Amino acid sequence: MELIDELGEVGQKQPIEITADDGTTVEGHVSQSIYEPGNKLRLEISAGEDDGYQRFQVRADAEDGDWPTPHVRGRETGNDDWTDLGTVADVEVETGHRTNTEDMDVQGEADPDAEE
């Protein structure tokens, strides 16, 4: 499932925005990421308190190799109980990291196309 793979690649401290199917938008930074392919996915997200929530969790457990759509729940400021917000409808991950190594300068190697 593409959604599970995308969420599984999210690392700690990455900015993320998730929209739940109830219309709630979760925006914050990943504080914990656990992904065991074929088994489970857990993301803990720390968010601002503008909407009353301080923490969110996205989770899914595979059953016989099949993944359900991950569920989103939130914990309100000052409350120990989680509120179910539904399933993930949309995800936007801001990488902010350079992943294309072909574009990177490698120290100690000369650029063969550079003029001397």
Order of alpha helices (4+ residues) and beta strands (2+ residues): alpha-beta-beta-beta-beta-beta-beta
